[in-house]
Amino acid sequence: MRLAILMKIIVLLATGIAATAIAGDNKPVTLEDRFSYGLGLKMGSDFKTRGYAVDPALILQGLQDALEGKEPKMTMEEAQAAMMELQQISLKKVAAQKKEEGAAFLRENAKKEGVETTASGLQYKELRAGTGATPTADDKVKVHYKGTLLNGQEFDSSYKRGEPAIFGVGQVIKGWTEGLQLMKEGGKSRLFIPSDLAYGVQGAGPAIGPGETLIFEVELIEIVK
């Protein structure tokens, strides 16, 4: 969970929206109860996904102190610093694990027929040979593409949006910049992009986590003059 999102949650709770205790397996009924329980569920799920080691009792204590207007046991600046530090530690831990998984995948993938590996670590497989010109880093191109994670989860697709994308070859992630310059107009390739040539430790929003290796199917329609 990004720091900004967590701070928004704290602000919402501090405005006076408090959870009513839910006994046993009873489901929350009122809007306030559903909101409160859902908020806790979302926070817990995000913490677990990102590998945050948290103490639920201290989370509850912090919420109660804020809601009841008690003197906090640490300043907001100290809280922000702690959250940012934990976020960075967690990001690096998850990124290292994902990079290791990606490296194992790429080692095996390199053995497959038609897969080429460049000096940077980018892997590509030509799916359809192009017959036109090859773009340079200074060109703009029109492409159709689909992006997936190693588990097959799709995170972006120009095909689903119903129109190709236009952008500068040198204005995208390194793996795209290099991969596009290995293609010709009319060609189609599959790019296997290690995290260092993609979004690195930070990832990109909720869809692409830290250290993710990405797979793109890219169709180079034309160089935009």
C-alpha positions in Angstrom: 0.0 0.0 0.0 1.4 3.4 -1.0 2.1 5.8 1.8 -0.3 8.4 0.4 -3.2 5.8 0.4 -2.4 4.8 4.0 -2.4 8.4 5.1 -5.8 9.0 3.4 -7.2 6.0 5.3 -5.9 7.5 8.6 -7.4 10.8 7.8 -10.8 9.2 7.0 -10.7 7.3 10.3 -9.7 10.4 12.2 -12.8 12.2 11.0 -14.9 10.1 13.3 -16.0 7.0 11.3 -15.5 4.3 13.9 -16.1 0.6 13.6 -18.8 -1.2 15.6 -17.6 -4.5 17.1 -18.7 -7.5 15.1 -19.3 -10.5 17.3 -18.3 -14.0 16.1 -19.1 -14.7 12.5 -21.8 -12.0 12.2 -21.5 -9.9 9.1 -21.4 -6.0 9.3 -24.9 -4.6 8.7 -24.9 -0.8 8.8 -23.0 1.3 6.2 -20.5 2.5 8.8 -19.9 -1.1 9.9 -19.4 -2.3 6.3 -17.1 0.6 5.5 -15.1 0.0 8.6 -14.7 -3.7 8.2 -14.0 -3.4 4.5 -11.3 -0.8 5.2 -9.6 -3.2 7.7 -9.9 -6.0 5.2 -8.4 -4.0 2.4 -5.5 -2.8 4.7 -4.8 -6.3 5.9 -4.9 -7.7 2.4 -2.5 -5.0 1.1 -0.1 -5.5 4.1 0.0 -9.3 3.5 0.5 -8.9 -0.2 3.4 -6.5 0.2 5.0 -8.5 3.1 4.6 -5.8 5.7 5.3 -7.1 9.3 2.7 -5.3 11.3 1.2 -5.6 14.8 -2.6 -5.5 14.7 -2.8 -4.4 18.3 -0.6 -1.4 17.7 -2.6 -0.5 14.6 -5.8 -0.6 16.7 -4.1 1.5 19.4 -3.2 4.1 16.9 -6.7 4.2 15.4 -8.2 4.5 18.9 -5.9 7.3 19.9 -6.7 9.3 16.7 -10.4 8.7 17.0 -10.6 9.6 20.7 -8.4 12.6 20.3 -5.7 11.3 22.7 -2.1 12.5 22.8 -0.3 10.4 20.2 2.7 8.3 21.2 4.6 9.5 18.3 4.4 12.5 15.9 2.9 12.3 12.5 6.4 13.0 11.1 7.8 10.1 13.0 4.9 7.9 11.7 5.5 8.9 8.1 9.2 8.3 8.4 8.6 4.8 9.8 6.0 4.0 7.1 8.3 5.1 4.4 11.2 3.1 5.8 9.1 0.0 6.1 7.8 0.5 2.6 11.3 0.7 1.1 12.4 -2.4 3.0 9.3 -4.3 1.8 9.7 -3.1 -1.8 13.3 -4.3 -1.9 12.4 -7.7 -0.3 9.6 -8.3 -2.7 11.6 -7.0 -5.7 14.5 -9.3 -4.9 12.2 -12.3 -4.8 10.5 -11.4 -8.0 13.8 -10.7 -9.7 15.0 -14.1 -8.7 11.8 -15.7 -10.1 12.2 -13.7 -13.3 15.9 -14.7 -13.7 14.9 -18.4 -13.4 12.2 -17.9 -16.0 14.6 -16.1 -18.4 17.2 -18.8 -18.0 14.8 -21.5 -19.1 13.2 -19.3 -21.7 16.5 -18.6 -23.4 16.7 -22.3 -24.3 13.5 -22.2 -26.3 13.4 -22.2 -30.1 13.4 -18.8 -31.7 14.2 -16.9 -28.5 17.2 -14.5 -28.8 18.9 -12.8 -25.8 20.7 -9.4 -26.2 23.7 -8.1 -24.2 21.3 -6.1 -22.0 19.4 -9.3 -20.9 16.4 -8.5 -23.1 14.9 -11.6 -24.8 12.7 -11.5 -27.9 11.1 -13.9 -30.3 10.0 -12.8 -33.7 6.4 -13.9 -34.4 6.1 -12.3 -37.8 8.8 -10.7 -39.9 8.3 -7.1 -40.9 9.2 -5.8 -44.4 9.3 -2.0 -43.7 11.8 0.3 -42.0 13.4 -0.1 -38.6 12.7 2.7 -36.1 15.5 4.6 -34.2 15.3 5.9 -30.7 14.3 9.3 -32.1 11.3 8.0 -34.0 7.6 7.9 -33.1 5.8 4.6 -33.7 2.3 3.3 -33.9 1.9 -0.1 -32.2 -0.6 -2.6 -31.0 0.5 -4.5 -27.9 -0.5 -6.7 -25.0 1.4 -6.9 -21.7 1.3 -9.8 -19.2 3.1 -10.9 -16.0 4.9 -14.2 -15.8 1.8 -15.8 -14.3 -0.2 -14.8 -17.4 -2.1 -12.0 -15.8 -2.8 -9.3 -18.4 -2.2 -5.7 -17.2 -2.5 -3.7 -20.4 -3.7 -4.1 -24.0 -4.1 -1.6 -26.8 -6.2 -4.3 -28.5 -8.8 -4.2 -25.8 -8.9 -0.4 -26.0 -9.7 -0.7 -29.7 -6.9 1.6 -31.0 -3.1 1.4 -31.4 -0.8 3.5 -29.2 1.6 6.2 -30.5 4.7 7.2 -28.6 8.4 8.0 -28.9 10.7 5.0 -29.1 13.0 6.7 -26.6 10.2 7.7 -24.2 9.2 4.2 -22.9 10.9 1.6 -20.7 14.3 0.4 -21.8 13.1 -3.0 -22.9 10.6 -1.4 -25.3 13.2 1.1 -26.6 15.6 -1.7 -27.4 13.0 -4.2 -28.6 11.4 -1.8 -31.0 14.7 -1.2 -32.7 15.0 -4.9 -33.4 11.8 -4.8 -35.4 10.6 -3.7 -38.8 7.3 -2.1 -39.8 4.7 -4.8 -40.2 6.5 -7.1 -37.8 5.3 -8.7 -34.6 7.5 -9.8 -31.7 7.2 -11.1 -28.2 9.5 -9.3 -25.7 10.6 -10.8 -22.4 11.7 -7.8 -20.3 13.7 -8.3 -17.0 12.7 -5.8 -14.3 15.9 -3.8 -14.7 14.7 -2.9 -18.2 11.1 -2.4 -17.1 9.9 -0.7 -13.9 12.5 -1.9 -11.5 12.1 -2.0 -7.7 9.2 0.6 -7.7 6.9 -1.3 -10.1 4.1 0.6 -11.8 0.9 1.0 -9.9 -1.2 -1.9 -8.5 -0.9 -4.0 -11.7 2.9 -4.3 -11.9 4.6 -5.0 -8.6 8.3 -4.4 -7.7 10.8 -6.5 -9.5 8.4 -7.9 -12.1 9.6 -9.5 -15.3 7.2 -8.5 -18.1 6.1 -10.1 -21.4 4.8 -8.0 -24.3 3.5 -9.0 -27.6 4.2 -6.0 -29.8 3.0 -5.3 -33.4 4.9 -2.5 -35.1 2.3 -1.0 -37.4 4.3 1.9 -38.7 6.9 4.6 -38.0 4.9 7.9 -37.6 6.4 10.6 -39.8 
